[in-house]
Amino acid sequence: MATSDDAIARVLSALEPLPITAKKMFGEYALYLDGKIPAFVTDGVLALKITTHQDPRLTPAIHGEAYPGSKPYYRIPDEWLDDTEWLHEVVAITAALVEAPKPRKSRK
């Protein structure tokens, strides 16, 4: 099921004023911060990459796939989006800890 316009708008609104950009991919979204992808929005749910960051909310109980066949991600419950202070902090820390995407090779 593709993420609805309302769902991505809710996630992006919760992440304001972070300079997050969303790129649509196959009906879902990759979220970019500082040139890195700390999270996806799939099926209307924020899927945060798992890193070494320790947070009492981020437990295996909320692990799940961001998309079929993906590595585990933290599937952030919708009600947690209301805690914007926590959300901004955990997304910013995650972005700092993930690697930047590898540059694409040019086609020749």
Protein Blocks (a to p, Z undefined) as FASTA:
>chain_A
ZZdfklmmmmmmmmpccfcddddeehiacddeehiafbdceehiacddddfbdcfklcfk
lgccfbghiacdddddfklmmmmmlmmmmmmmmmmmpccdddddddZZ
